[in-house]
Amino acid sequence: MKKTFIKNLGNYDNPVFSRLAKVFELIILNFLWVVASLPIITIGSATAAMYYTIAKHIRHERGTLVKSFIASFRENFLPGIALTAILAAIVAFLFVDYYCYPFLGEGSVAGSIYLLLLAALAAFVLLAVPYVFPVLSRFHVSVFGCLRYSLSFALRYLPGSLIMAAFTAGFVYSVLVIPHLLFVLPSLLGYVSSFFCERAFREQIAGDGGGEEGSGIPEWYEE
């Protein structure tokens, strides 16, 4: 029995090696994400590339890790920057307005309406943001089309969206408390999120005719 176990450990197709290989690749991918995100404004492009690599290479075993990441980073460089700027502006707006809210008069009708609008915008950010960069990496859409698709996915798949929102909020909180987790958690969050996103994306593709030639959907998506 011991010999069989040792023999299986030497087999690169066994589940133990497969899981260890994925962990190792997620670590490398996280390093690539950190390096690509150093200019800050490229965080969105790097996140799209990370998700693309997770979906294509780590989960579907197509292509190579580094080449997949670089190819997606280049393709989504400009729209990723645009989306990063838009989302950063929305978050900044929420923070500023939250601290300005008391000056509108707490408990007043105007203040209550304003607070509801802020809460609705915050809900959009929390629910839709986990889809934004995965959508950018997987579909040929405009920047605003990406935001529209993300909100649509968030509402259509609300239970999964709530789970991803909770994971995302937990990720942000963890990194704020322990900054070093930034070198570990992003790729893990992307991997977990891919199970929710891929289900939604597959159904979207099936509804659009399913990845036929000329549809802009990669062949490996259909597996």
C-alpha positions as CSV (number, residue, x, y, z in Angstrom):
1,M,0.0,0.0,0.0
2,K,2.9,2.4,0.9
3,K,4.6,1.5,-2.4
4,T,1.4,2.3,-4.3
5,F,1.1,5.6,-2.5
6,I,4.7,6.6,-3.3
7,K,4.2,5.5,-6.9
8,N,1.1,7.6,-7.2
9,L,3.0,10.6,-5.8
10,G,5.4,10.3,-8.7
11,N,2.6,10.4,-11.2
12,Y,2.1,14.0,-12.4
13,D,-1.5,13.2,-13.3
14,N,-2.5,12.3,-9.7
15,P,-4.9,14.7,-7.8
16,V,-2.2,15.7,-5.2
17,F,0.2,17.0,-7.9
18,S,-2.6,18.6,-9.8
19,R,-3.8,20.6,-6.8
20,L,-0.2,21.5,-5.8
21,A,0.5,22.7,-9.4
22,K,-2.6,24.9,-9.3
23,V,-1.6,26.4,-6.0
24,F,1.9,27.1,-7.4
25,E,0.5,28.6,-10.5
26,L,-1.9,30.8,-8.5
27,I,1.2,32.1,-6.5
28,I,3.0,32.9,-9.8
29,L,-0.1,34.5,-11.2
30,N,-0.5,36.7,-8.1
31,F,3.1,37.9,-8.5
32,L,2.4,38.8,-12.1
33,W,-0.7,40.7,-11.0
34,V,1.2,42.6,-8.4
35,V,3.9,43.6,-10.9
36,A,1.4,44.6,-13.6
37,S,-0.6,46.6,-11.0
38,L,2.4,48.7,-9.7
39,P,1.4,51.8,-11.8
40,I,-2.0,51.6,-9.9
41,I,-4.0,52.8,-12.9
42,T,-3.3,49.4,-14.5
43,I,-5.0,47.4,-11.7
44,G,-8.0,46.8,-13.9
45,S,-6.0,45.6,-16.9
46,A,-4.0,43.3,-14.6
47,T,-7.2,42.0,-13.0
48,A,-8.7,41.2,-16.4
49,A,-5.5,39.4,-17.4
50,M,-5.5,37.5,-14.1
51,Y,-9.1,36.3,-14.6
52,Y,-8.5,35.4,-18.2
53,T,-5.4,33.3,-17.2
54,I,-7.4,31.6,-14.4
55,A,-10.2,30.7,-16.7
56,K,-8.1,29.7,-19.7
57,H,-5.0,28.1,-18.2
58,I,-5.5,27.2,-14.6
59,R,-9.0,25.9,-15.0
60,H,-9.1,24.7,-18.7
61,E,-5.4,23.9,-19.1
62,R,-5.1,25.8,-22.4
63,G,-2.1,27.8,-23.3
64,T,0.6,28.8,-20.9
65,L,0.3,31.0,-17.8
66,V,2.7,33.8,-18.6
67,K,1.8,34.1,-22.3
68,S,-1.9,34.1,-21.5
69,F,-1.5,36.8,-18.9
70,I,0.6,39.0,-21.1
71,A,-1.7,38.6,-24.1
72,S,-4.8,39.5,-22.1
73,F,-3.0,42.4,-20.4
74,R,-2.1,43.9,-23.7
75,E,-5.5,43.4,-25.2
76,N,-7.3,44.9,-22.2
77,F,-4.7,47.6,-21.4
78,L,-6.6,50.7,-22.4
79,P,-10.2,49.6,-21.5
80,G,-8.9,48.3,-18.2
81,I,-7.4,51.7,-17.4
82,A,-10.6,53.4,-18.4
83,L,-12.7,51.1,-16.1
84,T,-10.2,51.5,-13.3
85,A,-10.6,55.3,-13.5
86,I,-14.4,55.1,-13.7
87,L,-14.6,52.8,-10.7
88,A,-12.1,54.8,-8.7
89,A,-14.1,58.0,-9.4
90,I,-17.3,56.2,-8.2
91,V,-15.7,55.0,-5.0
92,A,-14.1,58.4,-4.3
93,F,-17.5,60.0,-4.9
94,L,-19.2,57.6,-2.4
95,F,-16.6,58.4,0.3
96,V,-16.7,62.1,-0.2
97,D,-20.5,62.2,-0.2
98,Y,-20.7,59.9,2.8
99,Y,-18.7,62.4,4.9
100,C,-20.7,65.3,3.4
101,Y,-24.1,63.7,4.3
102,P,-24.4,65.2,7.8
103,F,-24.2,68.7,6.3
104,L,-27.5,68.0,4.4
105,G,-29.3,67.5,7.6
106,E,-29.6,64.0,9.0
107,G,-33.3,62.9,9.2
108,S,-34.5,65.5,6.7
109,V,-36.3,64.4,3.5
110,A,-33.5,65.6,1.2
111,G,-30.9,63.9,3.4
112,S,-32.9,60.6,3.4
113,I,-33.3,60.6,-0.4
114,Y,-29.7,61.4,-0.9
115,L,-28.7,58.6,1.5
116,L,-30.9,56.2,-0.5
117,L,-29.2,57.2,-3.7
118,L,-25.8,56.7,-2.2
119,A,-26.8,53.3,-0.9
120,A,-28.1,52.3,-4.4
121,L,-24.8,53.4,-6.0
122,A,-22.8,51.5,-3.3
123,A,-24.9,48.4,-3.9
124,F,-24.2,48.6,-7.6
125,V,-20.4,48.9,-6.9
126,L,-20.4,46.0,-4.5
127,L,-22.5,43.7,-6.6
128,A,-21.3,44.6,-10.1
129,V,-17.6,45.2,-9.6
130,P,-16.8,41.4,-9.2
131,Y,-18.0,40.9,-12.7
132,V,-16.5,44.0,-14.4
133,F,-13.0,42.7,-15.2
134,P,-14.0,39.1,-15.8
135,V,-16.5,40.5,-18.4
136,L,-13.8,42.7,-19.9
137,S,-11.5,39.6,-20.3
138,R,-14.2,37.4,-21.8
139,F,-16.4,39.5,-24.1
140,H,-15.7,42.0,-26.8
141,V,-17.7,45.0,-25.4
142,S,-17.2,48.7,-24.9
143,V,-16.2,50.2,-21.6
144,F,-19.8,51.2,-20.8
145,G,-21.1,48.0,-22.3
146,C,-18.9,46.2,-19.8
147,L,-20.5,48.1,-16.9
148,R,-23.9,47.3,-18.3
149,Y,-23.2,43.6,-18.7
150,S,-21.7,43.5,-15.2
151,L,-24.8,45.0,-13.6
152,S,-27.0,42.6,-15.7
153,F,-25.1,39.6,-14.5
154,A,-25.2,40.9,-10.9
155,L,-28.9,41.1,-10.9
156,R,-29.7,38.0,-12.9
157,Y,-27.5,35.8,-10.7
158,L,-28.1,37.6,-7.4
159,P,-27.3,34.7,-5.0
160,G,-23.9,34.2,-6.5
161,S,-23.4,37.9,-6.8
162,L,-24.0,38.4,-3.1
163,I,-21.5,35.6,-2.3
164,M,-18.9,37.2,-4.5
165,A,-19.6,40.7,-3.0
166,A,-19.1,39.2,0.5
167,F,-15.8,37.6,-0.6
168,T,-14.7,40.9,-2.2
169,A,-15.6,42.9,0.9
170,G,-13.7,40.4,3.0
171,F,-10.7,40.7,0.6
172,V,-10.6,44.5,0.9
173,Y,-10.9,44.4,4.7
174,S,-8.2,41.7,5.0
175,V,-5.8,43.7,2.8
176,L,-6.4,46.9,4.7
177,V,-5.7,45.1,8.0
178,I,-2.8,43.0,6.7
179,P,-1.4,44.6,3.6
180,H,1.0,41.6,2.9
181,L,-2.1,39.5,2.0
182,L,-2.1,41.5,-1.3
183,F,0.6,39.1,-2.4
184,V,-1.6,36.0,-1.8
185,L,-5.3,36.8,-1.9
186,P,-6.1,38.4,-5.4
187,S,-5.5,35.2,-7.4
188,L,-7.3,33.1,-4.9
189,L,-10.3,35.5,-5.0
190,G,-10.2,35.4,-8.8
191,Y,-10.1,31.6,-8.7
192,V,-13.1,31.4,-6.4
193,S,-15.0,34.0,-8.3
194,S,-14.4,32.2,-11.6
195,F,-16.8,29.4,-10.5
196,F,-19.6,31.9,-10.2
197,C,-18.7,34.0,-13.2
198,E,-18.2,31.1,-15.6
199,R,-21.6,29.7,-14.9
200,A,-23.2,33.1,-15.8
201,F,-21.0,33.5,-18.8
202,R,-21.7,30.0,-20.2
203,E,-25.4,30.7,-20.0
204,Q,-25.0,34.0,-21.7
205,I,-22.9,32.4,-24.5
206,A,-25.5,29.6,-24.9
207,G,-28.2,32.2,-25.3
208,D,-26.1,34.0,-27.9
209,G,-25.7,30.9,-30.0
210,G,-22.8,29.3,-28.2
211,G,-19.3,30.3,-29.3
212,E,-19.6,29.7,-33.1
213,E,-16.9,30.9,-35.4
214,G,-16.9,34.7,-35.7
215,S,-18.8,35.2,-32.4
216,G,-15.7,36.5,-30.7
217,I,-15.9,33.6,-28.1
218,P,-12.7,31.6,-27.7
219,E,-13.0,27.9,-28.6
220,W,-11.7,26.8,-25.1
221,Y,-14.7,28.5,-23.5
222,E,-17.0,25.8,-24.8
223,E,-15.5,23.0,-22.7
